[in-house]
Amino acid sequence: MANTSRPSKAVRARELRLLRLFGLTPPEYDDILAHQNGVCAICLASPKRVRLGVDHRHQDGLIRGLLCWSCNKAVS
């Protein structure tokens, strides 16, 4: 019988990446996503295949919102 209480490697990798790069936990990411009604903060499009990226100021790490790939690329 498989142990279903442990997150998969992919889930754990995402958790660690969010925390390491942005200081965010998955519930905090989900809160931001809910505040944005599940859409990109700029173009208001729903994500199709991948999660929205965390937009932040590189100088101090301030998180500005979640963006789709196209909008995140445009503001980089």
URUR-V334683 format. One record per pair of residues at least 4 apart in sequence whose ideal C-beta (glycine too) atoms are under 7 Angstrom apart, sorted by the first residue. I is the first residue (numbers start at 0). GAP is how many residues later the second one is. If there is no record, write none. Layout:
i: <I & I>
gap: <GAP & GAP>
//
This chain:
i: <6 & 6 & 7 & 8 & 9 & 10 & 11 & 12 & 13 & 14 & 14 & 15 & 16 & 17 & 17 & 17 & 17 & 17 & 18 & 18 & 18 & 21 & 21 & 21 & 21 & 22 & 23 & 23 & 23 & 25 & 26 & 27 & 28 & 29 & 30 & 31 & 31 & 31 & 32 & 32 & 32 & 35 & 35 & 35 & 37 & 38 & 38 & 38 & 39 & 39 & 39 & 39 & 39 & 39 & 39 & 40 & 40 & 40 & 40 & 41 & 41 & 42 & 42 & 44 & 46 & 46 & 46 & 49 & 51 & 51 & 51 & 52 & 52 & 52 & 52 & 53 & 53 & 54 & 54 & 54 & 54 & 54 & 54 & 55 & 55 & 55 & 55 & 56 & 56 & 56 & 66 & 66 & 67 & 68 & 69 & 70 & 71>
gap: <4 & 5 & 4 & 4 & 4 & 4 & 4 & 4 & 4 & 4 & 11 & 4 & 4 & 4 & 6 & 7 & 8 & 11 & 4 & 5 & 6 & 32 & 34 & 39 & 41 & 38 & 4 & 5 & 30 & 4 & 4 & 4 & 4 & 4 & 4 & 4 & 33 & 34 & 5 & 19 & 33 & 5 & 29 & 30 & 8 & 5 & 6 & 7 & 4 & 5 & 12 & 26 & 27 & 28 & 31 & 14 & 24 & 25 & 26 & 25 & 29 & 25 & 28 & 23 & 4 & 5 & 21 & 19 & 14 & 15 & 16 & 13 & 14 & 16 & 19 & 9 & 12 & 9 & 10 & 11 & 12 & 17 & 20 & 5 & 6 & 7 & 8 & 4 & 5 & 7 & 4 & 5 & 4 & 4 & 4 & 4 & 4>
//
